[in-house]
Amino acid sequence: MRNYCKGMATPTAVIFTMVSMLITAGYLKYAMSASVSQKYRFEEAKALLMAETGINTEALPVLPKLVDQSVVLAADGVFLEGMGFYRNVVCSTYVSLEDGRTIFHARGSGISEFRNTLGKPVRIERMAEMNLVAEDFSKFMYFTNSEEPGGGPQLGSYVSFGGSDVLEGVVHTNGQMTMSQFGCPDFTQADVSAANGINLNNCNDQNWGSVDDSAEVRVYPPYDATERAKENANYVFTADDMLWRSTGKDTLIMTEIEFVSGGFTVSQWTYLMPPVGESGPSPTNFNWDVDTEIEQLGNESIAFDGPYDSTLQVYFMDTLFIDTEDIEGNDASNTLEMYEIGDTVLVRSADPDSNKGWIGVLNSTDQVSGIFVFGVQSLGQFFENGFSPGEEVTLAFQGGLDDSVPFNNFANYHNHPNDGSSVCQSSGFHHFDFEPSNNVPDILPSTTFFTDFAVIYVKGGQVRVRGTVDGKFSIVTDTFTEYRRHDDISVVDRVWGNIWLMNDILYEDSNPITGEIVYGTKNRLGLISGANIIIANTMENGGKNQANGSDIIINGALLAMNDSFVAHYWQNSISNNSLNGPEFSSPLNSKGDGRGPFRNPASAFPQVTGNSDIRGQMILWGSVTQDKRGYMKRNAPGPYPVSPGIGYDKDYHYDYNFSDFGPPPMYPTSSSLAGGAILIIKSYGEVDPLTLKEFSE
């Protein structure tokens, strides 16, 4: 019997064929799915690229000039062939509550459209956003608008960088930078730039961090940014409340701020800027009456007994008629009764911008029917036009100088001509050493404000600063304040809004010996002066050749809007009287205010220190921005031809917390000559799908 084996070839072939078909189908499905996924990812990338294109094309040109507003660009969409389109590019700004910085925000949508494998249209939308901040002046270790000297009197022609200058970080001037012929600075850790060239002399810039001798100019002073700081101030302390009043002579107010643990302490007191006049009747304001007869004198009025000659521009008169009530209806009798024969009196317009006035001496006083009648002898008058009917005018006592006030001489406090029209300039004599009467502040007693964040605005005056900073703070002042001189209210002068550094000012976690700042510290300090920032001549700061103290350590960002960061060298204890004292016959040529030998400590007799009033080191960890370059030391050669001289050796260090983590509150931002802020990208990325859905709904 024959055995037959059943064949397996056909079933096996069928099975393998089916498996192969399944594998092929699976592969084709996978390949198709991978292709679709790759296509989708590609279109997603195109959509995101379109969103980025919208931000770069539409938003970036607009953002630098955007202020407190929001705009939507390309609302109808902008199509790019082969790519897709972008739309709804939103530009806005907002202020960070953490540090007061303005954040410039841009957000845009990008859309890509394609057909899937079934031929159906597919739309993919992606959104990108960008946050930028304006470059601010704390970015600079050292910044000047000009390398010309400034801040004090007797300025030289230029200031150069020499062998004692060691700087790190960003060093920039809008002017021309000059190296000394007698020694070269150490800029190995500095990025140096100048808008108008660098005069190297014998120095080599090859080992500097970087060099740019045609850099972009930053607009200076940053008035708009500083005004925003004032407008957003958390605390405002006014120092001009006692100026330009209708009654009483002008009185200035000094403010002092001391930073303490948990906040800051403020005190304010009145002071008078010499020359101080002797006491007498207070100035009184009246309406001007053009009638020249006593019977016709109106209420609350004052008049001459003679008319105004418009051709000669003078009044022909010898009598004053004065009502017993002033312009506000108050009884002025007691004040008017204080005038005596022989007193010098002034009648002038109450408008400080008006050049109208008369001065004379009383030769008789009387009262007729309730009206004061003063016989006068004219000493002088200045009129372009006569007083107008009803114009507010001031009657004032013009006495001699008060002998009880020390150094009560014009030349001890002013280095400009005493001609009635010249005023104190930002580069010249400035003074801080006015203490409260009996050491008791009469405007604001010492008051502590507990906070760890504040912009402090001192309005209309200068401020003295010291202490330990615990938090984030900025102090801002005005440029200058005009006042009527106490000895002659017809003369207007200026006090500049200087910030005076009275002693060390340190962050609470800084090294108390070296001043070194902790990287990552929460503490910040911005000093934004409308005028100068001046290291005061105090015992703590090394005054009188370090007789009772030495050095000053400063943590913070310093910005002198309208002049300089400067040492108080015009108050010194050099033995030469022409260097420590004023030129009484020619104040414009004065080199010193004459009070240095009598201070640090206070002394009834002058104590001088030879050719040296060296006060130690000025140690700065922070940033310095100034309009002009202030002197830290004055010595030979130059107007102060002594050695070693007056002032400080410099020790500068940049605080990288400013560039890496942010500036002090509301610190001024920079802008280009083209207008608008100079922006720096802080963050960039795609908006997550959930947020995108919220914006789309």
C-alpha positions as CSV (number, residue, x, y, z in Angstrom):
1,M,0.0,0.0,0.0
2,R,1.4,3.3,-1.0
3,N,1.6,6.2,1.5
4,Y,0.7,9.7,0.3
5,C,1.9,12.9,2.2
6,K,-0.6,15.8,2.1
7,G,1.1,19.0,0.5
8,M,1.7,22.1,2.8
9,A,3.1,24.5,0.1
10,T,-0.1,26.1,-1.0
11,P,-1.5,26.9,2.5
12,T,1.9,28.1,3.7
13,A,2.2,30.4,0.6
14,V,-1.2,31.8,1.2
15,I,-0.4,32.5,4.9
16,F,2.9,34.2,4.0
17,T,1.1,36.2,1.3
18,M,-1.5,37.4,3.8
19,V,1.1,38.2,6.4
20,S,3.1,40.1,3.9
21,M,0.0,42.0,2.8
22,L,-0.8,42.9,6.4
23,I,2.8,44.0,7.0
24,T,2.8,46.0,3.8
25,A,-0.6,47.6,4.8
26,G,0.7,48.3,8.2
27,Y,3.8,49.9,6.9
28,L,1.9,51.9,4.3
29,K,-0.4,53.1,7.1
30,Y,2.5,53.9,9.3
31,A,4.3,55.7,6.5
32,M,1.2,57.6,5.6
33,S,0.6,58.5,9.3
34,A,4.2,59.6,9.7
35,S,4.0,61.7,6.6
36,V,0.8,63.4,7.9
37,S,2.4,64.0,11.3
38,Q,5.5,65.4,9.7
39,K,3.4,67.6,7.5
40,Y,1.4,68.8,10.6
41,R,4.6,69.6,12.5
42,F,5.9,71.4,9.5
43,E,2.8,73.5,9.3
44,E,2.9,74.2,13.0
45,A,6.4,75.5,12.6
46,K,5.3,77.7,9.8
47,A,2.4,79.1,11.9
48,L,4.8,79.9,14.8
49,L,7.2,81.4,12.3
50,M,4.4,83.6,11.0
51,A,3.6,84.7,14.6
52,E,7.2,85.6,15.1
53,T,7.3,87.5,11.8
54,G,4.3,89.5,12.9
55,I,6.0,90.5,16.1
56,N,9.3,91.5,14.4
57,T,7.7,93.2,11.5
58,E,4.8,95.1,13.2
59,A,5.5,95.3,16.9
60,L,9.2,96.1,17.2
61,P,9.1,99.4,15.3
62,V,6.2,100.5,17.4
63,L,7.0,99.4,21.0
64,P,9.9,101.8,21.7
65,K,7.6,104.8,21.3
66,L,4.6,103.3,23.1
67,V,3.6,105.0,26.3
68,D,0.8,103.7,28.6
69,Q,-1.4,102.4,25.8
70,S,-2.3,99.3,23.8
71,V,-2.6,99.0,20.1
72,V,-3.6,96.1,17.7
73,L,-1.8,95.9,14.4
74,A,-2.5,93.8,11.3
75,A,-6.0,93.0,12.5
76,D,-7.1,91.9,9.0
77,G,-4.0,89.7,8.6
78,V,-0.9,90.0,6.4
79,F,-0.4,87.1,3.9
80,L,3.0,85.9,2.8
81,E,3.1,83.7,-0.3
82,G,3.8,80.1,0.5
83,M,4.0,80.6,4.2
84,G,0.6,81.7,5.6
85,F,-0.3,84.9,7.4
86,Y,-0.1,86.7,10.7
87,R,-2.7,88.8,12.4
88,N,-3.8,90.6,15.6
89,V,-0.3,91.7,16.7
90,V,-1.0,93.3,20.1
91,C,1.5,95.9,21.5
92,S,1.1,97.1,25.1
93,T,3.0,98.3,28.1
94,Y,2.5,97.8,31.8
95,V,4.4,98.6,35.0
96,S,5.8,95.8,37.0
97,L,4.6,96.0,40.6
98,E,7.9,94.4,41.8
99,D,10.3,97.1,40.7
100,G,8.3,99.8,38.9
101,R,9.8,98.9,35.5
102,T,7.8,99.4,32.4
103,I,7.4,96.1,30.5
104,F,6.9,96.3,26.7
105,H,4.8,93.4,25.6
106,A,4.1,92.1,22.1
107,R,1.8,89.1,21.1
108,G,0.9,87.9,17.7
109,S,-0.9,85.0,16.0
110,G,0.4,83.1,13.0
111,I,-1.8,80.9,10.8
112,S,-0.8,78.1,8.3
113,E,-3.4,76.4,6.0
114,F,-3.0,73.1,4.0
115,R,-5.1,70.1,2.8
116,N,-4.9,66.7,4.4
117,T,-4.7,63.4,2.6
118,L,-8.4,63.4,2.2
119,G,-8.3,66.8,0.5
120,K,-9.9,68.6,3.4
121,P,-8.6,72.1,4.4
122,V,-6.8,72.3,7.8
123,R,-5.9,75.5,9.6
124,I,-3.2,75.7,12.3
125,E,-2.9,78.7,14.5
126,R,0.0,79.4,16.9
127,M,0.8,82.4,19.1
128,A,4.1,83.9,20.2
129,E,4.8,86.6,22.7
130,M,7.8,88.7,23.7
131,N,8.5,90.8,26.8
132,L,11.1,93.6,26.7
133,V,12.3,96.2,29.1
134,A,13.8,99.6,28.3
135,E,17.5,100.0,28.9
136,D,18.0,102.1,32.0
137,F,21.0,104.0,33.2
138,S,21.9,101.5,35.9
139,K,23.2,99.4,33.0
140,F,26.3,101.7,33.0
141,M,29.1,101.5,35.5
142,Y,30.1,104.9,34.3
143,F,28.1,107.3,32.1
144,T,28.7,111.0,31.2
145,N,26.8,113.2,28.8
146,S,30.1,115.1,28.4
147,E,33.6,114.6,29.8
148,E,33.7,118.3,30.6
149,P,34.2,118.9,34.4
150,G,31.3,120.1,36.5
151,G,29.6,120.3,39.9
152,G,31.7,122.8,41.7
153,P,33.6,126.1,41.2
154,Q,36.9,126.7,39.4
155,L,36.6,124.1,36.7
156,G,39.4,123.0,34.4
157,S,39.1,122.5,30.6
158,Y,38.7,118.7,30.7
159,V,39.1,115.7,32.9
160,S,41.1,112.6,31.7
161,F,41.3,109.0,32.8
162,G,44.7,108.2,34.4
163,G,46.6,105.5,36.2
164,S,44.4,105.6,39.3
165,D,41.2,104.8,37.4
166,V,40.1,101.2,37.4
167,L,36.6,100.5,36.0
168,E,34.6,97.5,35.1
169,G,31.3,97.0,33.3
170,V,29.9,99.4,30.7
171,V,31.7,102.7,30.5
172,H,30.2,105.2,28.1
173,T,30.2,108.9,27.3
174,N,28.2,110.9,24.8
175,G,31.2,113.1,24.3
176,Q,34.9,112.4,23.7
177,M,36.9,110.3,26.1
178,T,40.5,111.3,26.9
179,M,43.3,109.3,28.4
180,S,46.0,111.0,30.5
181,Q,49.4,111.6,29.1
182,F,50.9,110.6,32.5
183,G,49.3,107.2,33.1
184,C,46.7,104.9,31.7
185,P,43.5,103.5,33.2
186,D,42.8,99.9,33.8
187,F,39.8,99.0,31.6
188,T,40.6,95.3,31.2
189,Q,37.2,94.4,32.6
190,A,35.3,97.3,31.0
191,D,33.3,97.7,27.7
192,V,34.3,101.2,26.7
193,S,32.3,103.4,24.3
194,A,32.3,107.0,23.3
195,A,30.0,108.8,20.8
196,N,32.6,111.3,19.7
197,G,35.9,109.4,19.7
198,I,38.6,108.3,22.2
199,N,41.8,110.3,22.6
200,L,44.2,107.5,23.6
201,N,47.3,109.7,23.9
202,N,50.0,107.2,25.0
203,C,47.5,104.5,26.1
204,N,46.8,101.1,24.4
205,D,43.2,99.9,24.1
206,Q,44.0,96.4,22.9
207,N,43.6,94.9,26.4
208,W,40.3,96.6,27.2
209,G,37.2,94.5,27.4
210,S,35.8,96.1,24.2
211,V,36.1,99.5,22.4
212,D,33.6,101.5,20.4
213,D,34.7,105.0,19.5
214,S,31.5,105.9,17.5
215,A,28.8,104.6,19.9
216,E,25.1,105.5,19.8
217,V,24.2,108.6,21.7
218,R,21.8,108.3,24.6
219,V,19.5,111.3,25.1
220,Y,20.5,113.1,28.3
221,P,19.1,114.3,30.7
222,P,16.2,111.8,30.8
223,Y,13.6,114.4,31.8
224,D,10.5,112.3,30.8
225,A,11.6,109.2,32.7
226,T,12.4,111.3,35.8
227,E,9.0,113.0,35.6
228,R,7.4,109.6,35.6
229,A,9.3,108.7,38.8
230,K,7.9,111.9,40.4
231,E,4.4,111.2,39.2
232,N,4.6,107.6,40.6
233,A,6.2,108.6,43.9
234,N,4.9,106.7,47.0
235,Y,6.0,109.5,49.3
236,V,6.3,113.3,48.6
237,F,8.0,115.7,50.9
238,T,7.6,119.3,49.9
239,A,10.4,121.8,50.6
240,D,9.0,124.9,48.9
241,D,5.9,125.6,51.0
242,M,7.4,128.7,52.6
243,L,8.4,130.4,49.3
244,W,6.7,133.2,47.4
245,R,4.0,133.8,50.1
246,S,2.1,137.0,50.1
247,T,3.3,137.7,53.7
248,G,6.6,136.8,55.2
249,K,10.1,136.5,53.7
250,D,11.1,133.4,51.8
251,T,12.3,130.5,54.0
252,L,14.0,127.4,52.6
253,I,13.4,123.8,54.0
254,M,16.1,121.1,54.4
255,T,15.1,117.5,54.2
256,E,17.1,114.6,55.7
257,I,16.5,110.9,55.0
258,E,18.1,108.1,56.9
259,F,17.5,104.5,55.8
260,V,16.9,102.1,58.7
261,S,15.9,98.5,59.2
262,G,12.4,98.1,57.8
263,G,12.1,101.5,56.1
264,F,13.4,105.1,56.3
265,T,13.2,108.1,58.7
266,V,12.6,111.7,57.5
267,S,13.0,115.0,59.2
268,Q,12.6,118.6,57.8
269,W,13.5,122.0,59.1
270,T,13.7,125.6,58.0
271,Y,16.8,127.5,57.1
272,L,17.9,130.8,55.6
273,M,20.5,131.1,52.8
274,P,22.8,134.0,53.7
275,P,23.1,136.9,53.4
276,V,20.4,137.1,56.0
277,G,18.8,140.5,56.6
278,E,18.2,142.0,60.0
279,S,14.7,141.6,61.4
280,G,12.0,144.2,60.6
281,P,8.4,144.5,59.4
282,S,7.2,141.5,57.3
283,P,6.6,142.1,53.6
284,T,2.9,143.0,53.0
285,N,1.0,142.8,49.7
286,F,-1.6,145.4,48.5
287,N,-3.5,146.3,45.3
288,W,-2.0,149.1,43.3
289,D,-4.1,152.3,43.1
290,V,-3.2,154.7,40.2
291,D,-5.0,157.6,42.0
292,T,-2.5,160.0,43.5
293,E,-4.8,161.6,46.1
294,I,-5.1,160.3,49.6
295,E,-8.9,160.7,49.6
296,Q,-9.2,158.5,46.5
297,L,-7.2,155.5,47.9
298,G,-9.1,152.3,47.6
299,N,-9.5,149.6,50.2
300,E,-6.6,147.1,50.5
301,S,-4.4,149.4,48.3
302,I,-1.2,151.3,48.1
303,A,-0.3,154.4,46.0
304,F,2.3,157.0,45.3
305,D,1.4,160.7,45.4
306,G,2.8,161.3,41.9
307,P,2.1,159.9,38.4
308,Y,4.3,157.6,36.3
309,D,6.2,159.3,33.5
310,S,6.2,156.8,30.6
311,T,8.9,158.8,28.7
312,L,11.5,158.8,31.5
313,Q,10.1,155.5,33.0
314,V,10.0,156.9,36.6
315,Y,7.5,158.0,39.2
316,F,7.8,161.6,40.4
317,M,6.7,161.2,44.1
318,D,7.7,161.8,47.7
319,T,4.9,160.1,49.6
320,L,3.4,156.7,50.1
321,F,-0.4,156.2,50.9
322,I,-1.1,152.7,52.4
323,D,-4.5,151.3,53.5
324,T,-4.7,149.5,56.9
325,E,-5.9,146.3,55.3
326,D,-3.7,144.1,53.0
327,I,-4.7,142.5,49.8
328,E,-6.4,139.6,51.6
329,G,-8.4,141.9,53.9
330,N,-6.3,141.3,56.9
331,D,-5.5,144.1,59.4
332,A,-1.9,145.3,58.5
333,S,-1.8,148.1,61.1
334,N,0.6,146.4,63.5
335,T,3.1,145.7,60.7
336,L,2.9,149.2,59.3
337,E,3.4,150.7,62.7
338,M,6.7,148.9,63.0
339,Y,8.2,151.1,60.2
340,E,10.5,153.9,61.5
341,I,12.1,157.0,60.1
342,G,15.4,156.0,58.5
343,D,14.1,152.6,57.3
344,T,14.8,151.6,53.8
345,V,11.6,150.3,52.1
346,L,10.9,148.6,48.8
347,V,7.7,148.7,46.7
348,R,7.8,146.2,43.8
349,S,5.5,144.0,41.8
350,A,4.6,140.7,43.5
351,D,5.1,138.9,40.2
352,P,8.7,137.5,40.4
353,D,8.9,137.7,36.6
354,S,8.1,141.4,36.5
355,N,11.0,143.9,36.6
356,K,9.2,146.7,38.3
357,G,10.2,148.3,41.6
358,W,11.1,151.4,43.7
359,I,13.3,151.8,46.7
360,G,13.6,154.7,49.1
361,V,14.2,155.8,52.7
362,L,11.4,156.9,55.1
363,N,11.8,160.5,56.4
364,S,8.4,160.8,58.1
365,T,5.5,158.5,59.2
366,D,1.9,159.5,59.9
367,Q,-1.7,158.4,59.8
368,V,-4.5,160.4,58.2
369,S,-8.1,159.2,58.5
370,G,-7.0,155.7,59.0
371,I,-4.5,155.7,56.1
372,F,-0.7,155.4,56.7
373,V,1.2,158.2,55.1
374,F,5.0,157.7,54.7
375,G,7.2,160.5,53.5
376,V,10.0,159.1,51.4
377,Q,13.2,160.0,49.6
378,S,13.8,157.9,46.5
379,L,17.0,156.0,46.2
380,G,16.3,154.3,42.9
381,Q,13.6,152.7,40.7
382,F,13.4,150.3,37.8
383,F,10.4,150.3,35.5
384,E,9.8,149.4,31.9
385,N,6.1,150.2,32.5
386,G,4.4,151.6,35.5
387,F,2.3,149.6,38.0
388,S,-1.1,148.6,36.5
389,P,-4.4,149.4,38.2
390,G,-5.1,146.6,40.7
391,E,-1.7,145.0,40.3
392,E,-0.5,143.1,43.3
393,V,2.5,144.9,44.8
394,T,4.7,144.2,47.9
395,L,5.8,146.7,50.5
396,A,8.9,145.4,52.2
397,F,11.5,146.4,54.8
398,Q,15.0,146.5,53.4
399,G,17.4,146.3,56.4
400,G,21.1,145.7,56.9
401,L,22.6,142.3,57.6
402,D,21.9,140.3,60.8
403,D,25.2,140.3,62.8
404,S,24.2,137.3,64.8
405,V,24.4,135.0,61.8
406,P,27.9,133.4,61.3
407,F,29.6,134.0,57.9
408,N,26.7,136.3,57.0
409,N,28.3,137.5,53.8
410,F,27.3,137.1,50.2
411,A,30.7,135.8,49.2
412,N,30.7,132.9,51.7
413,Y,27.7,131.4,50.0
414,H,27.7,132.6,46.4
415,N,30.3,132.5,43.7
416,H,28.5,134.6,41.2
417,P,28.4,138.4,40.8
418,N,26.2,140.2,43.4
419,D,24.6,142.3,40.7
420,G,20.9,141.6,41.4
421,S,20.4,139.4,38.3
422,S,23.0,136.7,38.4
423,V,22.1,133.4,40.2
424,C,23.8,130.4,41.6
425,Q,24.7,127.9,38.9
426,S,24.7,124.1,39.0
427,S,28.5,124.2,38.9
428,G,29.4,126.4,41.8
429,F,29.0,126.9,45.5
430,H,26.4,124.6,47.1
431,H,25.8,124.2,50.9
432,F,24.2,121.6,53.1
433,D,25.4,122.6,56.6
434,F,22.2,124.2,58.0
435,E,21.2,122.5,61.2
436,P,17.8,122.7,62.8
437,S,17.4,125.3,65.6
438,N,18.2,123.7,68.9
439,N,18.6,120.4,67.0
440,V,14.8,120.2,66.8
441,P,13.3,120.0,63.2
442,D,10.5,122.5,63.1
443,I,8.7,121.3,59.9
444,L,8.7,117.5,60.3
445,P,10.1,115.9,63.4
446,S,12.0,112.7,62.9
447,T,9.4,110.3,61.5
448,T,9.9,106.6,60.4
449,F,8.0,105.1,57.5
450,F,8.0,101.3,57.5
451,T,8.1,99.9,54.0
452,D,10.5,97.8,51.8
453,F,9.6,99.6,48.5
454,A,9.3,103.3,47.8
455,V,9.9,106.1,45.4
456,I,10.5,109.2,47.5
457,Y,10.1,112.6,45.9
458,V,11.6,115.7,47.6
459,K,9.9,118.5,45.9
460,G,11.4,122.0,45.7
461,G,14.6,121.5,47.8
462,Q,17.7,119.6,48.5
463,V,18.1,116.4,50.6
464,R,20.7,114.9,52.9
465,V,21.0,111.1,52.8
466,R,22.6,108.4,55.0
467,G,21.9,105.0,56.5
468,T,21.4,101.3,55.9
469,V,19.1,100.3,53.0
470,D,16.6,97.4,53.7
471,G,14.5,97.1,50.6
472,K,14.1,98.8,47.2
473,F,14.1,102.6,47.2
474,S,14.7,105.6,44.9
475,I,15.0,109.3,45.9
476,V,14.3,111.9,43.2
477,T,14.6,115.7,43.4
478,D,13.8,118.7,41.2
479,T,16.4,120.7,39.2
480,F,16.4,123.9,41.2
481,T,14.1,126.2,43.2
482,E,14.0,129.9,43.0
483,Y,13.6,132.1,46.1
484,R,13.8,135.7,47.1
485,R,16.9,136.6,49.0
486,H,16.3,137.4,52.6
487,D,18.4,140.5,52.7
488,D,16.7,141.9,49.5
489,I,13.5,140.4,48.3
490,S,13.8,142.2,45.0
491,V,16.6,139.8,44.2
492,V,15.9,136.2,43.1
493,D,18.4,133.4,43.5
494,R,18.4,129.6,43.2
495,V,19.0,126.6,45.4
496,W,19.7,123.5,43.4
497,G,18.1,120.1,44.1
498,N,21.3,118.4,45.2
499,I,21.4,115.1,47.0
500,W,24.1,115.2,49.8
501,L,25.8,112.0,51.0
502,M,26.3,112.6,54.7
503,N,27.9,109.3,55.6
504,D,28.2,105.7,54.4
505,I,25.1,104.4,52.7
506,L,25.0,100.6,52.6
507,Y,22.7,97.7,51.8
508,E,21.8,95.9,55.0
509,D,23.5,92.6,53.7
510,S,26.6,94.2,52.2
511,N,30.0,93.8,53.7
512,P,30.3,96.7,56.3
513,I,34.0,97.0,55.8
514,T,34.5,96.8,52.1
515,G,31.0,97.7,50.9
516,E,30.8,94.6,48.6
517,I,27.3,93.8,47.6
518,V,25.8,90.3,47.8
519,Y,25.0,89.0,44.3
520,G,21.2,88.3,44.3
521,T,20.4,90.8,47.1
522,K,16.9,92.1,47.2
523,N,18.2,95.6,48.1
524,R,18.3,98.5,45.7
525,L,18.9,102.2,46.0
526,G,18.5,104.8,43.3
527,L,19.6,108.5,43.9
528,I,18.1,110.6,41.1
529,S,19.2,114.2,41.6
530,G,17.8,117.0,39.5
531,A,21.2,118.7,40.0
532,N,24.3,117.2,41.7
533,I,25.1,114.3,44.0
534,I,27.7,115.7,46.4
535,I,29.8,113.9,49.0
536,A,29.4,116.3,52.0
537,N,32.3,117.6,53.9
538,T,31.5,115.9,57.2
539,M,33.6,114.3,60.0
540,E,32.2,110.9,59.0
541,N,33.3,111.4,55.4
542,G,36.9,112.3,56.4
543,G,36.6,116.1,56.5
544,K,39.5,118.1,57.8
545,N,42.1,115.7,56.5
546,Q,40.5,112.6,58.2
547,A,40.8,114.2,61.7
548,N,37.7,112.3,63.0
549,G,36.7,109.8,60.3
550,S,37.7,108.5,56.9
551,D,36.3,107.3,53.6
552,I,32.8,106.9,52.4
553,I,31.2,103.7,51.1
554,I,28.2,104.0,48.7
555,N,25.9,101.2,47.5
556,G,23.5,102.3,44.8
557,A,22.8,103.7,41.4
558,L,23.6,107.5,41.2
559,L,22.2,109.8,38.6
560,A,23.0,113.5,38.5
561,M,20.6,115.0,36.0
562,N,22.0,118.5,35.5
563,D,25.5,118.3,36.6
564,S,27.8,115.9,38.5
565,F,28.7,113.4,41.1
566,V,31.3,115.4,43.0
567,A,33.3,115.8,46.3
568,H,32.6,118.9,48.4
569,Y,36.1,120.4,47.7
570,W,35.1,124.1,47.9
571,Q,34.7,123.6,51.7
572,N,38.2,122.6,52.8
573,S,40.8,123.1,55.5
574,I,43.8,123.9,53.3
575,S,46.1,126.5,55.0
576,N,46.1,128.9,52.0
577,N,43.3,131.4,52.6
578,S,42.8,131.9,48.8
579,L,42.0,128.2,48.6
580,N,39.8,127.8,51.6
581,G,38.1,131.2,51.6
582,P,36.2,133.4,49.2
583,E,37.3,136.4,47.1
584,F,35.1,139.0,48.7
585,S,35.7,141.6,46.0
586,S,35.2,139.1,43.2
587,P,33.1,136.1,44.2
588,L,33.2,134.6,40.7
589,N,36.9,133.8,41.4
590,S,36.3,132.2,44.8
591,K,37.8,128.7,45.4
592,G,36.5,128.1,48.9
593,D,33.5,129.2,51.1
594,G,35.7,130.1,54.1
595,R,33.9,127.7,56.5
596,G,36.0,124.6,56.2
597,P,38.6,125.5,58.8
598,F,35.8,126.1,61.3
599,R,34.1,122.7,60.9
600,N,34.7,119.0,61.6
601,P,34.4,119.6,64.5
602,A,32.9,123.1,65.0
603,S,35.4,125.6,66.2
604,A,35.4,129.3,67.1
605,F,38.9,129.6,65.6
606,P,40.2,128.3,62.3
607,Q,42.1,125.0,62.2
608,V,43.9,124.3,59.0
609,T,45.7,121.2,57.7
610,G,48.5,122.4,55.5
611,N,48.4,121.3,51.9
612,S,46.3,118.2,52.6
613,D,42.6,117.8,53.1
614,I,42.6,114.2,51.8
615,R,39.5,112.5,53.1
616,G,40.3,108.8,52.3
617,Q,38.7,106.6,49.7
618,M,35.4,107.0,47.9
619,I,34.3,103.3,47.6
620,L,31.4,102.8,45.3
621,W,29.6,99.5,44.5
622,G,26.9,100.5,42.0
623,S,26.6,102.8,39.0
624,V,27.3,106.5,38.3
625,T,25.5,108.6,35.6
626,Q,26.2,112.3,35.3
627,D,25.8,115.1,32.9
628,K,29.3,116.3,33.4
629,R,32.3,114.7,35.1
630,G,32.6,115.7,38.7
631,Y,35.9,116.1,40.6
632,M,36.7,113.6,43.4
633,K,40.0,115.3,44.0
634,R,41.5,118.8,43.4
635,N,45.3,119.2,43.5
636,A,48.2,120.5,41.5
637,P,48.3,121.5,38.7
638,G,45.3,123.7,38.3
639,P,43.3,126.2,40.3
640,Y,44.1,124.3,43.5
641,P,47.9,124.0,43.2
642,V,48.6,121.9,46.3
643,S,49.7,118.4,46.9
644,P,48.3,115.9,47.9
645,G,45.3,118.2,47.7
646,I,41.6,117.9,48.6
647,G,39.2,115.0,48.2
648,Y,39.2,111.2,47.7
649,D,41.0,108.4,45.9
650,K,38.4,106.4,43.9
651,D,37.5,102.7,44.2
652,Y,34.7,101.8,41.7
653,H,32.9,98.5,41.4
654,Y,29.8,97.7,39.3
655,D,26.8,96.1,40.9
656,Y,25.8,93.4,38.5
657,N,22.5,93.0,40.3
658,F,21.3,95.9,38.2
659,S,22.0,94.3,34.9
660,D,21.1,90.7,35.9
661,F,18.0,91.3,38.2
662,G,16.8,94.8,37.6
663,P,17.3,98.5,38.6
664,P,16.0,100.5,41.6
665,P,12.3,101.5,41.5
666,M,11.4,103.8,38.6
667,Y,15.0,104.4,37.7
668,P,15.3,106.5,34.5
669,T,15.4,104.7,31.2
670,S,17.5,105.7,28.2
671,S,16.4,106.6,24.7
672,S,18.1,107.1,21.3
673,L,18.3,110.3,19.3
674,A,15.7,108.8,17.0
675,G,13.2,108.8,19.8
676,G,11.8,106.0,21.9
677,A,13.3,103.6,24.3
678,I,16.2,101.3,23.7
679,L,14.6,97.9,24.3
680,I,16.2,94.7,25.7
681,I,14.5,91.3,25.4
682,K,13.8,89.7,28.8
683,S,11.6,86.7,27.7
684,Y,10.3,85.2,24.5
685,G,8.3,82.1,23.6
686,E,5.2,80.4,22.3
687,V,1.9,80.9,24.0
688,D,0.6,77.6,25.4
689,P,-2.5,76.1,23.7
690,L,-4.8,76.8,26.6
691,T,-3.9,80.5,26.7
692,L,-4.2,80.6,22.9
693,K,-7.7,79.2,23.2
694,E,-8.6,81.9,25.7
695,F,-7.4,84.7,23.4
696,S,-9.3,83.1,20.4
697,E,-12.6,82.8,22.2
